[in-house]
Amino acid sequence: MENWALPEINLDLCDRCGDCVEKCPTQSVEMGPQGPFFARALDCTYCAVCETVCPQGAITCAYEIVWDMED
């Protein structure tokens, strides 16, 4: 899994609203005492929903998945 990555959560920006936990389609994210974390990292599909719903911009998906649509 050398090319494997997760979205990054900046806990300094996070206000612990829980939107990322609530909206994660694979339920990979949970809320801990310090803030959200990937409790089931292997279940994360890197869909970027967490990044999209975070009102504080605390979640960043460093990579963009692009599908090659050949004719």
N, C-alpha and C positions, 0 to 999 in steps of 0.2 A: 504494500500500500504506500509506496514511496511518493506517488503523485496524488495522494489523497489530502483533502483540505476541508475545513469547516468554516462557516462564517465566523468572523471575529466579533466578540462582544466587548465593548469598551465600558467597563463598569463605572468609570468616572463620569461618563455622559448619561448612563442609564438612570432613570428615575423609578425603576421597579414597578412600572405600570402593569406589566404582565401581558401586554398585547402579543408579544412574541410567543409566549407560552400558550395562550389561548388559540392563536391562529395557526400554529405549526401543524401542517397536515399529517405529519408522521409522529407527532407527540414526542419529538426528540428533545425538546427544550423543557426544562423544569425551572421553577423558582427556588433558589436556595437562600440561605441567610445573607449572602453577599450580593445576590442578584441572580439573573438567569444564567443557566449553564446547559451544556449539552449532556444530558443524563444518558441518552442512548445515541451516541455519536454515530454508530454504524447504521442507524436507521435514517440519518439525515440524507436527503436526496439532493441537497444543495439547490432547492427550488427558489430560494431568495425571498420567500414570503416574509420571513422574520425581518429582513432588511427593509422591505417595502412598508411594513406596518409599524415600524418603530418611529414614534413621533419625535424622539430625541436624536435620531441619527446615530444611535449607539452601536448598531450592528452593520458590519461591512462585509460584503462578499467580494473578496479580493480577485476572484476569477469570474469570468463570464463564460457560460457554456453556449456554444454556437453549434447548431446542427447544420450539417452540410446537406443541402437540398438538391440532389442531382436529378436531372430530368430523365 
